[in-house]
Amino acid sequence: MRVQDVLNQPLIGLVGRSGSGKTHLMARLLPELKAQGLTISTIKHTHHRVDIDKPGKDSFIHRQAGAHEVMLATPERWVLQHTPTNNSMPELPDLLLHMAAVDLILVEGFHATVPVTIEVYRPEVGKAPLFQTHTTIAAVATTQKSCVPSGLVTLDLEDIASIATYIVGAARPLHIARRGTT
């Protein structure tokens, strides 16, 4: 597959404050979108330290000994652990290059990079909405539609079919010019 093909896959982001229900919505959307015959991949951004390795395991020993990448392969799945040289957050286009082509990529986070995002907003959580300051938010999935300004698409957080329909129509590729594309 060509680099440009990978980077031109349609994607859409889910953003929201902690506790708003982004992951819960993602878990409800995936079966709905798959039922439409779509192949879906996801990317989850986190600021928290996560380590899938356990001390004493072979892959942990490989990494601790200095391996730049460690791939763990099983009959069910494989995982590539990559250690960035500068300990910085990888950029979304670079992550996409490691993924297989699919019909749609759902991205949780990366709000500044994803061209179209849906905010999951629950006023009852007591946190300010992101749509007031984030320009990539095109729609808000919420429990209280009256809280959303008229310029934004408002989606009922409980109507998964409608949110899925919106996602399919609104997802866009990154359209990033990358050096060395083939």
MDAnalysis code that builds the backbone (N, CA, C; Angstrom):
import MDAnalysis as mda
import numpy as np

u = mda.Universe.empty(546, n_residues=182, atom_resindex=np.repeat(np.arange(182), 3), trajectory=True)
u.add_TopologyAttr("name", ["N", "CA", "C"] * 182)
u.add_TopologyAttr("resid", np.arange(1, 183))
u.add_TopologyAttr("resname", ["MET", "ARG", "VAL", "GLN", "ASP", "VAL", "LEU", "ASN", "GLN", "PRO", "LEU", "ILE", "GLY", "LEU", "VAL", "GLY", "ARG", "SER", "GLY", "SER", "GLY", "LYS", "THR", "HIS", "LEU", "MET", "ALA", "ARG", "LEU", "LEU", "PRO", "GLU", "LEU", "LYS", "ALA", "GLN", "GLY", "LEU", "THR", "ILE", "SER", "THR", "ILE", "LYS", "HIS", "THR", "HIS", "HIS", "ARG", "VAL", "ASP", "ILE", "ASP", "LYS", "PRO", "GLY", "LYS", "ASP", "SER", "PHE", "ILE", "HIS", "ARG", "GLN", "ALA", "GLY", "ALA", "HIS", "GLU", "VAL", "MET", "LEU", "ALA", "THR", "PRO", "GLU", "ARG", "TRP", "VAL", "LEU", "GLN", "HIS", "THR", "PRO", "THR", "ASN", "ASN", "SER", "MET", "PRO", "GLU", "LEU", "PRO", "ASP", "LEU", "LEU", "LEU", "HIS", "MET", "ALA", "ALA", "VAL", "ASP", "LEU", "ILE", "LEU", "VAL", "GLU", "GLY", "PHE", "HIS", "ALA", "THR", "VAL", "PRO", "VAL", "THR", "ILE", "GLU", "VAL", "TYR", "ARG", "PRO", "GLU", "VAL", "GLY", "LYS", "ALA", "PRO", "LEU", "PHE", "GLN", "THR", "HIS", "THR", "THR", "ILE", "ALA", "ALA", "VAL", "ALA", "THR", "THR", "GLN", "LYS", "SER", "CYS", "VAL", "PRO", "SER", "GLY", "LEU", "VAL", "THR", "LEU", "ASP", "LEU", "GLU", "ASP", "ILE", "ALA", "SER", "ILE", "ALA", "THR", "TYR", "ILE", "VAL", "GLY", "ALA", "ALA", "ARG", "PRO", "LEU", "HIS", "ILE", "ALA", "ARG", "ARG", "GLY", "THR", "THR"])
u.atoms.positions = np.array([
    [0.843, -1.175, 0.000],
    [0.000, 0.000, 0.000],
    [0.887, 1.237, 0.000],
    [0.482, 2.228, -0.715],
    [1.233, 3.476, -0.787],
    [0.974, 4.332, 0.451],
    [1.968, 5.107, 0.826],
    [1.862, 5.992, 1.993],
    [0.664, 6.925, 1.842],
    [0.485, 7.485, 0.672],
    [-0.610, 8.434, 0.463],
    [-1.970, 7.765, 0.668],
    [-2.084, 6.478, 0.277],
    [-3.341, 5.752, 0.475],
    [-3.658, 5.610, 1.957],
    [-2.635, 5.296, 2.748],
    [-2.833, 5.139, 4.182],
    [-3.260, 6.460, 4.806],
    [-2.602, 7.540, 4.405],
    [-2.910, 8.841, 4.996],
    [-4.234, 9.413, 4.509],
    [-4.776, 8.868, 3.438],
    [-6.056, 9.361, 2.922],
    [-7.255, 8.559, 3.401],
    [-7.062, 7.712, 4.389],
    [-8.192, 6.977, 4.947],
    [-9.102, 7.948, 5.704],
    [-10.412, 7.775, 5.608],
    [-11.303, 8.654, 6.365],
    [-11.182, 8.403, 7.866],
    [-11.143, 9.486, 8.597],
    [-11.104, 9.370, 10.050],
    [-11.930, 10.478, 10.674],
    [-12.297, 10.239, 11.908],
    [-13.051, 11.224, 12.673],
    [-12.646, 11.053, 14.133],
    [-12.626, 12.144, 14.848],
    [-12.200, 12.095, 16.233],
    [-13.346, 12.186, 17.216],
    [-13.134, 11.583, 18.369],
    [-14.019, 11.746, 19.517],
    [-13.199, 12.434, 20.593],
    [-13.695, 13.566, 21.064],
    [-13.003, 14.307, 22.108],
    [-13.978, 14.602, 23.232],
    [-13.458, 14.997, 24.355],
    [-14.304, 15.353, 25.489],
    [-13.485, 15.335, 26.761],
    [-14.023, 15.956, 27.755],
    [-13.355, 15.988, 29.049],
    [-13.332, 14.595, 29.665],
    [-12.413, 14.397, 30.577],
    [-12.336, 13.139, 31.300],
    [-13.664, 12.853, 31.988],
    [-14.144, 11.636, 31.847],
    [-15.406, 11.253, 32.469],
    [-16.636, 11.544, 31.632],
    [-16.445, 12.078, 30.424],
    [-17.599, 12.430, 29.589],
    [-18.219, 11.220, 28.891],
    [-17.461, 10.136, 28.746],
    [-18.015, 8.937, 28.122],
    [-17.499, 8.658, 26.723],
    [-16.321, 9.143, 26.392],
    [-15.759, 8.910, 25.059],
    [-15.572, 7.417, 24.778],
    [-14.945, 6.727, 25.682],
    [-14.677, 5.305, 25.478],
    [-15.979, 4.502, 25.443],
    [-16.916, 4.858, 26.285],
    [-18.229, 4.185, 26.290],
    [-18.924, 4.389, 24.946],
    [-18.876, 5.618, 24.417],
    [-19.482, 5.873, 23.109],
    [-18.764, 5.073, 22.032],
    [-17.439, 5.042, 22.080],
    [-16.660, 4.276, 21.103],
    [-17.083, 2.808, 21.121],
    [-17.222, 2.246, 22.298],
    [-17.607, 0.837, 22.427],
    [-19.004, 0.576, 21.881],
    [-19.865, 1.556, 21.932],
    [-21.217, 1.399, 21.385],
    [-21.247, 1.648, 19.877],
    [-20.358, 2.509, 19.382],
    [-20.326, 2.820, 17.952],
    [-19.722, 1.695, 17.118],
    [-18.704, 1.041, 17.637],
    [-18.008, 0.029, 16.849],
    [-18.935, -1.070, 16.323],
    [-19.780, -1.694, 17.150],
    [-20.681, -2.715, 16.599],
    [-21.669, -2.136, 15.575],
    [-22.130, -0.928, 15.796],
    [-23.068, -0.282, 14.865],
    [-22.408, -0.070, 13.497],
    [-21.187, 0.438, 13.496],
    [-20.472, 0.679, 12.244],
    [-20.075, -0.630, 11.566],
    [-19.674, -1.625, 12.354],
    [-19.339, -2.929, 11.793],
    [-20.571, -3.589, 11.168],
    [-21.735, -3.372, 11.753],
    [-22.972, -3.934, 11.212],
    [-23.289, -3.347, 9.831],
    [-22.721, -2.187, 9.537],
    [-22.888, -1.565, 8.219],
    [-21.879, -2.106, 7.212],
    [-21.066, -3.068, 7.647],
    [-20.095, -3.685, 6.759],
    [-18.758, -2.953, 6.693],
    [-18.533, -2.011, 7.587],
    [-17.297, -1.239, 7.579],
    [-16.217, -1.920, 8.410],
    [-14.983, -1.815, 7.959],
    [-13.861, -2.227, 8.789],
    [-13.363, -0.974, 9.502],
    [-13.180, -1.096, 10.801],
    [-12.871, 0.058, 11.639],
    [-11.585, -0.214, 12.413],
    [-10.745, 0.798, 12.507],
    [-9.613, 0.767, 13.426],
    [-9.741, 1.963, 14.352],
    [-9.068, 1.886, 15.479],
    [-9.120, 2.992, 16.444],
    [-7.714, 3.372, 16.881],
    [-7.585, 4.613, 17.251],
    [-6.363, 5.126, 17.870],
    [-6.790, 5.828, 19.142],
    [-6.142, 5.525, 20.236],
    [-6.444, 6.127, 21.541],
    [-5.231, 6.921, 21.997],
    [-5.424, 8.194, 22.209],
    [-4.365, 9.077, 22.709],
    [-4.506, 9.197, 24.217],
    [-3.396, 9.127, 24.913],
    [-3.433, 9.313, 26.361],
    [-2.186, 10.062, 26.807],
    [-2.341, 10.825, 27.842],
    [-1.202, 11.521, 28.449],
    [-0.616, 10.687, 29.580],
    [-1.274, 9.604, 29.922],
    [-0.852, 8.761, 31.030],
    [0.191, 7.755, 30.561],
    [1.068, 7.378, 31.440],
    [2.050, 6.332, 31.140],
    [1.326, 4.981, 31.100],
    [1.598, 4.233, 30.048],
    [1.007, 2.909, 29.889],
    [2.134, 1.970, 29.476],
    [2.181, 0.821, 30.087],
    [3.167, -0.177, 29.699],
    [2.468, -1.531, 29.659],
    [2.435, -2.125, 28.471],
    [1.761, -3.414, 28.347],
    [2.662, -4.562, 28.775],
    [3.941, -4.252, 28.944],
    [4.901, -5.265, 29.381],
    [4.860, -5.459, 30.889],
    [5.358, -6.606, 31.305],
    [5.485, -6.907, 32.728],
    [6.928, -7.292, 33.012],
    [7.493, -6.771, 34.091],
    [8.870, -7.148, 34.438],
    [9.022, -8.673, 34.488],
    [10.131, -9.128, 33.902],
    [10.410, -10.556, 33.880],
    [9.994, -11.238, 32.586],
    [9.054, -10.652, 31.845],
    [8.622, -11.243, 30.577],
    [9.694, -10.997, 29.510],
    [9.777, -11.880, 28.532],
    [10.816, -11.790, 27.514],
    [10.799, -10.442, 26.780],
    [9.618, -10.007, 26.376],
    [9.544, -8.737, 25.639],
    [10.004, -7.568, 26.514],
    [9.725, -7.604, 27.795],
    [10.189, -6.580, 28.728],
    [11.715, -6.599, 28.793],
    [12.284, -7.795, 28.868],
    [13.743, -7.940, 28.928],
    [14.381, -7.417, 27.646],
    [13.775, -7.702, 26.496],
    [14.295, -7.205, 25.215],
    [14.346, -5.676, 25.230],
    [13.254, -5.068, 25.662],
    [13.152, -3.601, 25.670],
    [14.141, -3.003, 26.658],
    [14.193, -3.568, 27.852],
    [15.101, -3.061, 28.882],
    [16.570, -3.204, 28.458],
    [16.854, -4.210, 27.636],
    [18.218, -4.431, 27.164],
    [18.601, -3.485, 26.027],
    [17.629, -2.740, 25.497],
    [17.960, -1.723, 24.503],
    [17.300, -1.847, 23.153],
    [16.384, -2.784, 22.966],
    [15.710, -2.900, 21.670],
    [14.897, -1.640, 21.400],
    [15.039, -1.102, 20.190],
    [14.285, 0.092, 19.804],
    [12.803, -0.242, 19.602],
    [12.564, -1.405, 18.999],
    [11.201, -1.896, 18.839],
    [11.155, -3.349, 19.279],
    [10.035, -3.721, 19.854],
    [9.813, -5.111, 20.247],
    [8.436, -5.492, 19.726],
    [8.396, -6.542, 18.935],
    [7.120, -7.035, 18.449],
    [6.790, -8.320, 19.194],
    [5.592, -8.369, 19.720],
    [5.086, -9.547, 20.402],
    [4.017, -10.142, 19.493],
    [4.206, -11.371, 19.055],
    [3.294, -11.994, 18.106],
    [2.683, -13.255, 18.701],
    [1.362, -13.350, 18.590],
    [0.625, -14.529, 19.021],
    [-0.324, -14.917, 17.888],
    [-0.953, -16.075, 17.951],
    [-1.936, -16.427, 16.920],
    [-3.137, -15.464, 16.879],
    [-3.448, -14.811, 17.985],
    [-4.621, -13.930, 18.046],
    [-4.344, -12.499, 17.603],
    [-3.103, -11.987, 17.862],
    [-2.794, -10.597, 17.537],
    [-1.303, -10.372, 17.660],
    [-0.860, -9.243, 17.134],
    [0.521, -8.836, 17.355],
    [0.530, -7.388, 17.808],
    [1.541, -7.075, 18.572],
    [1.682, -5.736, 19.135],
    [3.099, -5.269, 18.872],
    [3.232, -4.062, 18.359],
    [4.546, -3.474, 18.147],
    [4.760, -2.389, 19.188],
    [5.773, -2.567, 20.004],
    [6.149, -1.552, 20.972],
    [7.317, -0.772, 20.386],
    [7.126, 0.507, 20.231],
    [8.142, 1.379, 19.635],
    [8.529, 2.428, 20.667],
    [9.811, 2.617, 20.866],
    [10.293, 3.620, 21.806],
    [10.788, 4.826, 21.018],
    [10.077, 5.960, 21.102],
    [10.546, 7.144, 20.381],
    [11.890, 7.608, 20.940],
    [12.737, 8.081, 20.057],
    [14.072, 8.491, 20.480],
    [14.057, 9.749, 21.342],
    [13.057, 10.592, 21.172],
    [13.020, 11.848, 21.915],
    [11.954, 11.862, 23.014],
    [11.348, 10.726, 23.305],
    [10.301, 10.619, 24.334],
    [9.168, 11.623, 24.149],
    [8.855, 11.951, 22.897],
    [7.743, 12.866, 22.643],
    [6.559, 12.088, 22.086],
    [5.391, 12.703, 22.175],
    [4.174, 12.082, 21.660],
    [4.295, 11.941, 20.148],
    [4.066, 10.751, 19.601],
    [4.110, 10.588, 18.148],
    [2.992, 11.395, 17.490],
    [3.232, 11.795, 16.275],
    [2.218, 12.540, 15.534],
    [1.259, 11.568, 14.856],
    [0.031, 12.007, 14.685],
    [-1.012, 11.153, 14.122],
    [-0.637, 10.576, 12.754],
    [-0.107, 11.357, 11.814],
    [0.252, 10.750, 10.521],
    [1.267, 9.622, 10.656],
    [2.211, 9.770, 11.563],
    [3.207, 8.717, 11.763],
    [2.563, 7.442, 12.310],
    [1.587, 7.584, 13.190],
    [0.880, 6.418, 13.719],
    [0.065, 5.738, 12.631],
    [-0.585, 6.531, 11.785],
    [-1.397, 5.971, 10.705],
    [-0.563, 5.118, 9.753],
    [0.697, 5.479, 9.567],
    [1.563, 4.715, 8.670],
    [1.807, 3.301, 9.156],
    [1.565, 3.026, 10.434],
    [1.756, 1.688, 10.989],
    [0.471, 0.861, 10.967],
    [-0.593, 1.435, 10.435],
    [-1.887, 0.750, 10.457],
    [-2.270, 0.246, 9.068],
    [-3.008, -0.827, 9.037],
    [-3.532, -1.359, 7.780],
    [-4.684, -0.487, 7.303],
    [-4.920, -0.518, 6.014],
    [-6.027, 0.246, 5.435],
    [-7.361, -0.335, 5.888],
    [-8.264, 0.542, 6.258],
    [-9.617, 0.181, 6.667],
    [-10.590, 1.192, 6.074],
    [-11.868, 0.977, 6.310],
    [-12.875, 1.905, 5.807],
    [-12.952, 3.190, 6.626],
    [-12.637, 3.093, 7.932],
    [-12.801, 4.238, 8.817],
    [-11.896, 4.079, 10.033],
    [-11.290, 5.173, 10.458],
    [-10.498, 5.176, 11.682],
    [-11.145, 6.143, 12.664],
    [-11.445, 5.633, 13.846],
    [-11.971, 6.467, 14.930],
    [-10.807, 6.811, 15.843],
    [-10.648, 8.089, 16.122],
    [-9.523, 8.568, 16.908],
    [-10.053, 9.195, 18.191],
    [-9.623, 8.666, 19.321],
    [-9.991, 9.258, 20.601],
    [-8.819, 10.136, 21.041],
    [-9.026, 11.437, 20.971],
    [-7.975, 12.389, 21.276],
    [-7.414, 12.998, 20.006],
    [-6.178, 13.509, 20.075],
    [-5.514, 14.181, 18.958],
    [-6.388, 15.293, 18.359],
    [-7.110, 16.022, 19.203],
    [-8.074, 17.014, 18.729],
    [-7.462, 18.076, 17.826],
    [-6.195, 18.398, 17.982],
    [-5.579, 19.445, 17.167],
    [-5.223, 18.960, 15.766],
    [-5.168, 17.652, 15.552],
    [-4.743, 17.092, 14.275],
    [-5.901, 16.543, 13.449],
    [-6.868, 15.953, 14.096],
    [-7.981, 15.324, 13.386],
    [-8.828, 16.413, 12.723],
    [-9.120, 16.269, 11.423],
    [-9.835, 17.350, 10.716],
    [-11.275, 17.567, 11.169],
    [-11.934, 16.511, 11.628],
    [-13.323, 16.622, 12.087],
    [-13.455, 15.850, 13.391],
    [-14.032, 16.495, 14.402],
    [-14.214, 15.810, 15.675],
    [-15.634, 15.985, 16.193],
    [-16.023, 15.020, 16.994],
    [-17.295, 15.068, 17.718],
    [-16.942, 15.164, 19.191],
    [-17.487, 16.148, 19.872],
    [-17.268, 16.233, 21.310],
    [-18.353, 15.448, 22.032],
    [-17.938, 14.646, 22.981],
    [-18.879, 13.988, 23.885],
    [-18.998, 14.927, 25.079],
    [-20.177, 15.507, 25.241],
    [-20.369, 16.512, 26.290],
    [-21.570, 16.157, 27.155],
    [-21.300, 15.996, 28.435],
    [-22.342, 15.745, 29.427],
    [-22.287, 16.880, 30.457],
    [-23.241, 17.801, 30.422],
    [-23.218, 18.904, 31.385],
    [-23.197, 18.421, 32.834],
    [-23.799, 17.264, 33.080],
    [-23.871, 16.741, 34.445],
    [-22.500, 16.356, 35.013],
    [-21.482, 16.234, 34.152],
    [-20.129, 15.948, 34.620],
    [-19.539, 17.178, 35.324],
    [-20.071, 18.359, 34.977],
    [-19.645, 19.589, 35.646],
    [-18.374, 20.217, 35.102],
    [-17.991, 19.869, 33.881],
    [-16.783, 20.430, 33.280],
    [-17.169, 21.239, 32.050],
    [-16.406, 22.290, 31.786],
    [-16.681, 23.168, 30.642],
    [-16.547, 22.392, 29.333],
    [-17.385, 22.700, 28.365],
    [-17.286, 22.021, 27.073],
    [-16.053, 22.479, 26.297],
    [-15.540, 21.601, 25.459],
    [-14.396, 21.927, 24.612],
    [-14.813, 22.741, 23.389],
    [-16.072, 22.625, 22.958],
    [-16.505, 23.302, 21.733],
    [-16.375, 24.819, 21.826],
    [-16.217, 25.354, 23.006],
    [-16.050, 26.794, 23.170],
    [-14.684, 27.274, 22.684],
    [-13.698, 26.368, 22.649],
    [-12.342, 26.774, 22.282],
    [-11.698, 25.940, 21.179],
    [-12.246, 24.802, 20.838],
    [-11.637, 23.919, 19.837],
    [-12.343, 24.078, 18.492],
    [-11.598, 24.477, 17.482],
    [-12.197, 24.781, 16.178],
    [-12.487, 23.550, 15.318],
    [-11.924, 22.388, 15.653],
    [-12.174, 21.211, 14.817],
    [-13.450, 20.472, 15.217],
    [-14.099, 20.909, 16.258],
    [-15.339, 20.244, 16.688],
    [-16.467, 20.652, 15.751],
    [-17.014, 19.663, 15.056],
    [-18.089, 19.905, 14.105],
    [-19.448, 19.494, 14.655],
    [-19.434, 18.632, 15.666],
    [-20.686, 18.131, 16.234],
    [-20.475, 17.835, 17.712],
    [-21.592, 17.847, 18.429],
    [-21.549, 17.554, 19.859],
    [-22.580, 16.473, 20.146],
    [-22.117, 15.353, 20.694],
    [-23.011, 14.288, 21.151],
    [-23.232, 14.555, 22.631],
    [-24.468, 14.791, 22.999],
    [-24.745, 15.262, 24.349],
    [-26.042, 14.696, 24.902],
    [-26.173, 14.826, 26.199],
    [-27.408, 14.432, 26.876],
    [-28.360, 15.615, 26.998],
    [-27.881, 16.822, 26.678],
    [-28.699, 18.026, 26.826],
    [-28.446, 18.959, 25.646],
    [-29.254, 18.821, 24.612],
    [-29.065, 19.564, 23.367],
    [-29.124, 21.076, 23.549],
    [-29.837, 21.557, 24.523],
    [-29.994, 23.003, 24.720],
    [-28.690, 23.685, 25.129],
    [-27.692, 22.923, 25.527],
    [-26.390, 23.483, 25.934],
    [-25.471, 23.765, 24.758],
    [-25.843, 23.323, 23.562],
    [-24.969, 23.412, 22.400],
    [-25.392, 24.589, 21.524],
    [-24.435, 25.433, 21.099],
    [-24.776, 26.556, 20.222],
    [-25.356, 26.088, 18.896],
    [-26.167, 26.908, 18.296],
    [-26.869, 26.536, 17.068],
    [-25.934, 26.291, 15.892],
    [-24.704, 26.779, 15.902],
    [-23.779, 26.586, 14.791],
    [-23.163, 25.203, 14.715],
    [-23.383, 24.391, 15.731],
    [-22.812, 23.043, 15.747],
    [-23.897, 21.992, 15.564],
    [-23.548, 20.916, 14.879],
    [-24.463, 19.782, 14.768],
    [-24.615, 19.194, 16.166],
    [-25.845, 18.942, 16.562],
    [-26.103, 18.365, 17.880],
    [-26.659, 16.961, 17.708],
    [-26.034, 16.021, 18.400],
    [-26.431, 14.618, 18.312],
    [-26.859, 14.126, 19.682],
    [-27.901, 13.320, 19.697],
    [-28.376, 12.710, 20.945],
    [-27.408, 11.601, 21.318],
    [-26.781, 11.711, 22.463],
    [-25.767, 10.754, 22.900],
    [-26.300, 9.332, 23.004],
    [-27.600, 9.164, 23.139],
    [-28.192, 7.829, 23.242],
    [-28.602, 7.255, 21.889],
    [-28.568, 8.062, 20.830],
    [-28.985, 7.610, 19.503],
    [-27.752, 7.186, 18.698],
    [-27.280, 5.992, 18.956],
    [-26.043, 5.493, 18.362],
    [-26.163, 5.391, 16.841],
    [-27.299, 4.982, 16.335],
    [-27.478, 4.862, 14.885],
    [-27.302, 6.217, 14.200],
    [-27.855, 7.269, 14.769],
    [-27.720, 8.607, 14.180],
    [-26.282, 9.111, 14.254],
    [-25.607, 8.828, 15.364],
    [-24.204, 9.240, 15.489],
    [-23.362, 8.499, 14.451],
    [-23.622, 7.208, 14.270],
    [-22.882, 6.419, 13.271],
    [-23.114, 6.964, 11.864],
    [-24.346, 7.324, 11.558],
    [-24.656, 7.900, 10.249],
    [-23.903, 9.209, 10.048],
    [-23.872, 10.039, 11.078],
    [-23.136, 11.301, 10.995],
    [-21.654, 11.028, 10.753],
    [-21.089, 10.073, 11.479],
    [-19.662, 9.747, 11.355],
    [-19.322, 9.326, 9.930],
    [-20.116, 8.451, 9.354],
    [-19.846, 7.965, 8.005],
    [-19.855, 9.119, 7.006],
    [-20.750, 10.060, 7.178],
    [-20.829, 11.200, 6.267],
    [-19.793, 12.282, 6.512],
    [-19.316, 12.403, 7.735],
    [-18.425, 13.514, 8.091],
    [-16.942, 13.155, 8.123],
    [-16.601, 11.875, 8.186],
    [-15.194, 11.468, 8.288],
    [-14.402, 11.973, 7.088],
    [-13.204, 12.445, 7.357],
    [-12.338, 13.009, 6.317],
    [-10.901, 12.524, 6.516],
    [-10.136, 12.440, 5.431],
    [-8.708, 12.124, 5.571],
    [-7.934, 13.331, 6.082],
    [-6.721, 13.101, 6.525],
    [-5.879, 14.181, 7.040],
    [-5.442, 15.147, 5.957],
    [-5.184, 14.676, 4.746],
    [-4.664, 15.504, 3.651],
    [-3.394, 16.220, 4.078],
    [-2.444, 15.451, 4.522],
    [-1.162, 16.012, 4.938],
    [-0.127, 15.685, 3.872],
    [0.567, 16.714, 3.422],
    [1.664, 16.484, 2.487],
    [2.852, 15.950, 3.280],
    [3.347, 14.796, 2.888],
    [4.460, 14.182, 3.608],
    [5.625, 14.020, 2.651],
    [6.796, 14.225, 3.158],
    [7.997, 14.033, 2.350],
    [8.180, 12.528, 2.087],
    [8.667, 12.210, 0.940],
    [8.990, 10.819, 0.637],
    [7.788, 9.944, 0.340],
    [6.616, 10.521, 0.004],
    [5.465, 9.679, -0.321],
    [5.684, 9.018, -1.668],
    [5.134, 7.840, -1.803],
    [5.294, 7.092, -3.049],
    [3.969, 6.835, -3.685],
])
